[in-house]
Amino acid sequence: MRLRVLFLLALAVAVPAAAMADTSTPGFQLQADGLLFGPLGELPSQHSARMSDMFANGGGFAITATVGLTRRWAAGLRVASYRSTKDGQFEFLDFATPAGLSLPAGAGPYTIERELELLPIHALLQYRRPLAARLEWQAEGGAGLISTIDHMSLVSRDGSGTLASISGYQKDASWTVGTALALQAPGNLDVVASARYIGTFSGDGAVWMQSDDPSFTNWTLGLRYPHNTH
């Protein structure tokens, strides 16, 4: 009888303690990612050219800071930077000749070297759910700004030099959605693999026009500290 009472007392203490541990709110976490990105969408201002035809896939990095709001929800901020370069051949028509260049209709083809740099900054809301003892699934959405630099150089047909170099800078409102899997690792870390989509609300500017639809995919792999899997 005494053992039964002691067992019930221990159970009465252990169950609430376990429940409190399971419902604890995660604290501050910092995540560093390496990433690959790809351009999507079309550019009606460039005669409906596809983004992937004008810009290449590229790489970069991202830093994310989050703090728990509840057991399942966290808020955060992500700053990323990525870049790509693409070479190709281009023949300019009158309507496509960049400002400042004096080229006859049909001039070319010229070698074109195009570089795209992106700096997205997004405030985030994340939903996290454990899938197994050391595995966690995550979904997120966010909004912010994305800064774009488009640098283009024209090289002479004989390769003897650069004919012109033009850069454009633009800042637009943007949004992001994504999903991720986090696996608890040694050293109080999580290994996090994720996929994201970034869309923009582009206006008329030096890189995009209001009719354009520039968007980007991100695939990332990184480390988060401290871990928060269950």
Disulfide bonds with the S-S distance in Angstrom:
none
